[in-house]
Amino acid sequence: MARKAGVSETTISAIKSGAKPEFENQGEAITYAIAQEIDQAHELSDSNIKVPASALASETFPNYWA
């Protein structure tokens, strides 16, 4: 799914190895932070709930929506 969404191989490899990857765009970084928080804390903080939808718009992952 990540490849289809346009996530780089470097980012995918870092996530697989447990390292925090460097992201190519803000949307990837936000998505990672939200997923990590849910995985580790089993909840989502107010700051991540309030992430503007525009930051996660289809332009962030153009290949995924194709």
N, CA, C and O atoms as a MOPAC input file, in Angstrom:
PM7 MOZYME 1SCF
protein

 N      0.82700 1    -1.18500 1     0.00000 1
 C      0.00000 1     0.00000 1     0.00000 1
 C      0.87900 1     1.26000 1     0.00000 1
 O      0.56900 1     2.23400 1    -0.68600 1
 N      1.96100 1     1.23700 1     0.76100 1
 C      2.82600 1     2.41300 1     0.83200 1
 C      3.43100 1     2.73600 1    -0.53000 1
 O      3.47300 1     3.89600 1    -0.93900 1
 N      3.89800 1     1.70700 1    -1.22600 1
 C      4.47600 1     1.94200 1    -2.55500 1
 C      3.43500 1     2.54000 1    -3.50000 1
 O      3.72300 1     3.47200 1    -4.25100 1
 N      2.23600 1     1.99500 1    -3.45000 1
 C      1.16900 1     2.49500 1    -4.31500 1
 C      0.86400 1     3.95600 1    -4.00600 1
 O      0.50300 1     4.72600 1    -4.89600 1
 N      1.01200 1     4.32900 1    -2.74100 1
 C      0.75400 1     5.70700 1    -2.32400 1
 C      1.91800 1     6.63300 1    -2.65600 1
 O      1.81700 1     7.84500 1    -2.46300 1
 N      3.02900 1     6.07300 1    -3.15700 1
 C      4.16300 1     6.89900 1    -3.54400 1
 C      5.19900 1     7.09700 1    -2.46100 1
 O      6.06400 1     7.96400 1    -2.59000 1
 N      5.13400 1     6.30900 1    -1.39000 1
 C      6.13000 1     6.40800 1    -0.32700 1
 C      7.43200 1     5.82500 1    -0.85300 1
 O      7.43700 1     4.77100 1    -1.48900 1
 N      8.53400 1     6.51300 1    -0.58700 1
 C      9.82800 1     6.09500 1    -1.13200 1
 C     10.31200 1     4.79300 1    -0.51100 1
 O      9.91500 1     4.43200 1     0.59700 1
 N     11.16500 1     4.10200 1    -1.23300 1
 C     11.75500 1     2.85400 1    -0.73300 1
 C     12.58300 1     3.11600 1     0.52600 1
 O     12.61100 1     2.28000 1     1.42900 1
 N     13.25100 1     4.25800 1     0.59500 1
 C     14.04200 1     4.61600 1     1.77300 1
 C     13.14800 1     4.72000 1     3.00400 1
 O     13.50000 1     4.23000 1     4.07700 1
 N     12.00500 1     5.35200 1     2.84700 1
 C     11.05700 1     5.49400 1     3.95200 1
 C     10.50500 1     4.13900 1     4.35500 1
 O     10.41100 1     3.84800 1     5.54700 1
 N     10.14200 1     3.31600 1     3.40700 1
 C      9.61300 1     1.98200 1     3.69400 1
 C     10.65500 1     1.14800 1     4.43200 1
 O     10.32500 1     0.46600 1     5.40300 1
 N     11.90100 1     1.19500 1     3.98700 1
 C     12.97500 1     0.43800 1     4.64100 1
 C     13.19800 1     0.90000 1     6.07500 1
 O     13.40100 1     0.08000 1     6.97000 1
 N     13.15900 1     2.20400 1     6.29300 1
 C     13.35000 1     2.73500 1     7.65100 1
 C     12.24100 1     2.25200 1     8.57500 1
 O     12.51000 1     1.83300 1     9.70100 1
 N     11.00700 1     2.30600 1     8.11200 1
 C      9.87800 1     1.86000 1     8.92700 1
 C     10.00600 1     0.36700 1     9.23200 1
 O      9.76200 1    -0.05900 1    10.36100 1
 N     10.38400 1    -0.42000 1     8.24000 1
 C     10.54900 1    -1.85800 1     8.45100 1
 C     11.60600 1    -2.15300 1     9.50600 1
 O     11.46900 1    -3.10500 1    10.27400 1
 N     12.66600 1    -1.33700 1     9.54900 1
 C     13.75500 1    -1.58400 1    10.49700 1
 C     13.49300 1    -0.97400 1    11.87200 1
 O     14.27900 1    -1.16900 1    12.79900 1
 N     12.39700 1    -0.23800 1    12.00500 1
 C     12.05900 1     0.37100 1    13.28500 1
 C     12.62900 1     1.76200 1    13.49100 1
 O     12.47300 1     2.35000 1    14.56100 1
 N     13.28500 1     2.28600 1    12.47700 1
 C     13.84900 1     3.63400 1    12.55800 1
 C     12.80700 1     4.66200 1    12.11500 1
 O     11.93000 1     4.36500 1    11.30500 1
 N     12.91700 1     5.86000 1    12.65500 1
 C     12.02900 1     6.92900 1    12.21100 1
 C     12.56600 1     7.46400 1    10.88300 1
 O     13.69300 1     7.95600 1    10.82000 1
 N     11.77800 1     7.37200 1     9.84400 1
 C     12.24700 1     7.81800 1     8.52800 1
 C     12.21600 1     9.33500 1     8.38200 1
 O     11.53200 1    10.03900 1     9.12600 1
 N     12.96700 1     9.80800 1     7.41300 1
 C     12.86400 1    11.20400 1     7.00300 1
 C     11.86300 1    11.22100 1     5.86100 1
 O     11.97400 1    10.44700 1     4.91100 1
 N     10.89500 1    12.10000 1     5.96200 1
 C      9.80900 1    12.10200 1     4.99800 1
 C     10.01500 1    13.14300 1     3.92000 1
 O     10.65300 1    14.17500 1     4.12600 1
 N      9.44900 1    12.83500 1     2.75400 1
 C      9.58200 1    13.72000 1     1.60500 1
 C      8.54500 1    14.83500 1     1.61500 1
 O      8.72000 1    15.85000 1     0.94100 1
 N      7.45900 1    14.65600 1     2.37800 1
 C      6.45200 1    15.70800 1     2.43500 1
 C      5.74200 1    15.68900 1     3.78300 1
 O      5.84500 1    14.72100 1     4.53700 1
 N      5.04400 1    16.73600 1     4.06800 1
 C      4.36700 1    16.92300 1     5.34400 1
 C      3.28600 1    15.87400 1     5.58600 1
 O      3.10900 1    15.41300 1     6.71300 1
 N      2.58000 1    15.50400 1     4.55900 1
 C      1.50700 1    14.52400 1     4.70100 1
 C      2.01300 1    13.17800 1     5.18700 1
 O      1.38300 1    12.54400 1     6.03300 1
 N      3.15100 1    12.73700 1     4.65500 1
 C      3.74500 1    11.48600 1     5.11100 1
 C      4.13900 1    11.57800 1     6.58200 1
 O      3.88800 1    10.65400 1     7.35500 1
 N      4.75100 1    12.68400 1     6.96200 1
 C      5.18200 1    12.86300 1     8.35300 1
 C      3.99400 1    12.87700 1     9.30400 1
 O      4.05900 1    12.28900 1    10.38300 1
 N      2.92200 1    13.53700 1     8.92000 1
 C      1.72000 1    13.59700 1     9.75400 1
 C      1.09000 1    12.21000 1     9.87100 1
 O      0.71400 1    11.78800 1    10.96500 1
 N      0.97700 1    11.51600 1     8.76600 1
 C      0.39900 1    10.17800 1     8.77200 1
 C      1.20600 1     9.24600 1     9.66300 1
 O      0.63400 1     8.47400 1    10.43300 1
 N      2.52200 1     9.31000 1     9.56500 1
 C      3.39600 1     8.48700 1    10.40100 1
 C      3.20400 1     8.81500 1    11.87600 1
 O      3.07100 1     7.90700 1    12.69700 1
 N      3.18600 1    10.08600 1    12.22000 1
 C      3.03000 1    10.50100 1    13.61600 1
 C      1.70400 1    10.01400 1    14.19000 1
 O      1.65300 1     9.53900 1    15.32500 1
 N      0.64300 1    10.12900 1    13.41500 1
 C     -0.67500 1     9.66400 1    13.86800 1
 C     -0.67400 1     8.14900 1    14.04900 1
 O     -1.16200 1     7.64900 1    15.06200 1
 N     -0.13800 1     7.42200 1    13.09000 1
 C     -0.10500 1     5.96000 1    13.18500 1
 C      0.73400 1     5.50100 1    14.36800 1
 O      0.35000 1     4.57200 1    15.08000 1
 N      1.87900 1     6.14700 1    14.58100 1
 C      2.73700 1     5.78700 1    15.70800 1
 C      2.04400 1     6.05000 1    17.04500 1
 O      2.12200 1     5.23800 1    17.96600 1
 N      1.37200 1     7.18200 1    17.13800 1
 C      0.68000 1     7.51600 1    18.38300 1
 C     -0.43300 1     6.51600 1    18.68400 1
 O     -0.57800 1     6.07100 1    19.82300 1
 N     -1.20600 1     6.16800 1    17.68200 1
 C     -2.27900 1     5.19000 1    17.88000 1
 C     -1.69200 1     3.82700 1    18.24600 1
 O     -2.21600 1     3.14400 1    19.12600 1
 N     -0.62300 1     3.43200 1    17.58500 1
 C      0.00600 1     2.14400 1    17.85100 1
 C      0.58400 1     2.07800 1    19.26300 1
 O      0.42700 1     1.07000 1    19.95200 1
 N      1.24800 1     3.14000 1    19.69400 1
 C      1.94200 1     3.13200 1    20.97900 1
 C      1.05000 1     3.51800 1    22.15300 1
 O      1.14100 1     2.90500 1    23.21700 1
 N      0.19800 1     4.51300 1    21.98400 1
 C     -0.61600 1     5.02200 1    23.09100 1
 C     -2.05300 1     4.50300 1    23.05700 1
 O     -2.79700 1     4.63900 1    24.02800 1
 N     -2.43000 1     3.91100 1    21.93300 1
 C     -3.79500 1     3.41100 1    21.74200 1
 C     -4.83900 1     4.52500 1    21.83800 1
 O     -5.99500 1     4.28700 1    22.18600 1
 N     -4.41300 1     5.71200 1    21.52900 1
 C     -5.31000 1     6.86500 1    21.47500 1
 C     -4.65700 1     7.94200 1    20.63100 1
 O     -3.49600 1     7.82200 1    20.24000 1
 N     -5.40300 1     8.98200 1    20.35800 1
 C     -4.90500 1    10.07300 1    19.53500 1
 C     -5.06600 1    11.38200 1    20.29000 1
 O     -6.15900 1    11.71200 1    20.75100 1
 N     -3.97700 1    12.12000 1    20.41400 1
 C     -3.99000 1    13.37400 1    21.15900 1
 C     -4.79300 1    14.44600 1    20.42800 1
 O     -5.01900 1    14.36400 1    19.22000 1
 N     -5.21000 1    15.44000 1    21.18100 1
 C     -5.95600 1    16.54900 1    20.58400 1
 C     -5.16200 1    17.22000 1    19.47200 1
 O     -5.73300 1    17.61900 1    18.45700 1
 N     -3.85100 1    17.34900 1    19.65400 1
 C     -3.05000 1    18.02300 1    18.63200 1
 C     -3.07400 1    17.26500 1    17.30900 1
 O     -3.10000 1    17.88700 1    16.24700 1
 N     -3.06600 1    15.93700 1    17.35300 1
 C     -3.13500 1    15.16700 1    16.11300 1
 C     -4.55300 1    15.07400 1    15.57500 1
 O     -4.74400 1    14.94800 1    14.36600 1
 N     -5.54700 1    15.13400 1    16.44700 1
 C     -6.92900 1    15.14500 1    15.97500 1
 C     -7.20200 1    16.42000 1    15.17900 1
 O     -7.99000 1    16.41500 1    14.23300 1
 N     -6.55600 1    17.49100 1    15.56400 1
 C     -6.80600 1    18.79400 1    14.94700 1
 C     -5.95900 1    19.05700 1    13.69700 1
 O     -5.98800 1    20.16100 1    13.15400 1
 N     -5.21300 1    18.06300 1    13.24400 1
 C     -4.43500 1    18.22300 1    12.01900 1
 C     -5.40000 1    18.59700 1    10.90000 1
 O     -6.39700 1    17.90900 1    10.68500 1
 N     -5.11200 1    19.66900 1    10.19600 1
 C     -6.04000 1    20.08300 1     9.13500 1
 C     -6.17800 1    19.02200 1     8.04700 1
 O     -5.19400 1    18.42300 1     7.61100 1
 N     -7.38800 1    18.80900 1     7.63000 1
 C     -7.64700 1    17.82800 1     6.57800 1
 C     -6.86600 1    18.15700 1     5.31100 1
 O     -6.49900 1    17.25900 1     4.55300 1
 N     -6.61700 1    19.42800 1     5.08600 1
 C     -5.86900 1    19.82100 1     3.88500 1
 C     -4.46200 1    19.23900 1     3.88500 1
 O     -3.87800 1    19.03400 1     2.82100 1
 N     -3.91000 1    18.97000 1     5.07100 1
 C     -2.56900 1    18.39300 1     5.15100 1
 C     -2.56400 1    16.94100 1     4.70300 1
 O     -1.51400 1    16.40300 1     4.35200 1
 N     -3.71400 1    16.31200 1     4.71400 1
 C     -3.81500 1    14.91600 1     4.31200 1
 C     -4.64000 1    14.73600 1     3.03800 1
 O     -5.13000 1    13.64200 1     2.75800 1
 N     -4.78800 1    15.78700 1     2.28900 1
 C     -5.58700 1    15.75900 1     1.06200 1
 C     -4.95100 1    14.84800 1     0.02100 1
 O     -3.80100 1    14.43100 1     0.16100 1
 N     -5.70200 1    14.55200 1    -1.00400 1
 C     -5.22800 1    13.63300 1    -2.03700 1
 C     -3.94200 1    14.10300 1    -2.71000 1
 O     -3.21900 1    13.28600 1    -3.28000 1
 N     -3.64200 1    15.39100 1    -2.65700 1
 C     -2.40200 1    15.88200 1    -3.25000 1
 C     -1.18700 1    15.36000 1    -2.50100 1
 O     -0.09400 1    15.29600 1    -3.06400 1
 N     -1.36100 1    14.98600 1    -1.23900 1
 C     -0.25200 1    14.48300 1    -0.44000 1
 C      0.21900 1    13.13700 1    -0.95000 1
 O      1.42100 1    12.87300 1    -0.98600 1
 N     -0.71000 1    12.28500 1    -1.34500 1
 C     -0.39600 1    10.95800 1    -1.85600 1
 C     -1.02000 1    10.80000 1    -3.24200 1
 O     -1.96000 1    10.02200 1    -3.40100 1
 N     -0.52200 1    11.51300 1    -4.23500 1
 C     -1.17800 1    11.53100 1    -5.54000 1
 C     -1.26300 1    10.16700 1    -6.21700 1
 O     -2.22200 1     9.90700 1    -6.94400 1
 N     -0.30000 1     9.30500 1    -5.99900 1
 C     -0.31700 1     7.99500 1    -6.66400 1
 C     -1.34700 1     7.05000 1    -6.06600 1
 O     -1.82700 1     6.14600 1    -6.75000 1
 N     -1.68600 1     7.24400 1    -4.81500 1
 C     -2.61700 1     6.34200 1    -4.14800 1
 C     -4.01900 1     6.46000 1    -4.73600 1
 O     -4.74400 1     5.47100 1    -4.84700 1
 N     -4.38500 1     7.66400 1    -5.10500 1
 C     -5.75900 1     7.91200 1    -5.56100 1
 C     -5.93200 1     7.65800 1    -7.05100 1
 O     -7.04000 1     7.77400 1    -7.57600 1
 N     -4.85800 1     7.31700 1    -7.73000 1
 C     -4.92100 1     7.10000 1    -9.17700 1
 C     -5.63900 1     5.81300 1    -9.52600 1
 O     -5.77700 1     5.48300 1   -10.70400 1

